[in-house]
Amino acid sequence: MYWVRVSDLDRLVQRLRENGFYVGRHSYSYRLFYKGRVVAGLHLYPGYREAGLRLYRVHRDLAEAVRERIIMVIRDVFPSYKIVVKWYPPENP
């Protein structure tokens, strides 16, 4: 089993805040707001060393503008994690 230090979880919050986000965290889940709008949800899966980034289409323009910044911060704090990016809700086929 792979565990994450609380200090690393807190460091992710701090680094995101330094990059202009308001961040709410509960356990391994984060809600990211930018310019007063929710732009993404982030979920860490330590057992898989994976980060799931769900970008919200309702504010797509903001989410697209900050997507790479979010990914950069995740890679800085958790360099060995695979990052899976999805849009929510998914587009209709």
Order of alpha helices (4+ residues) and beta strands (2+ residues): alpha-beta-beta-beta-beta-alpha-beta
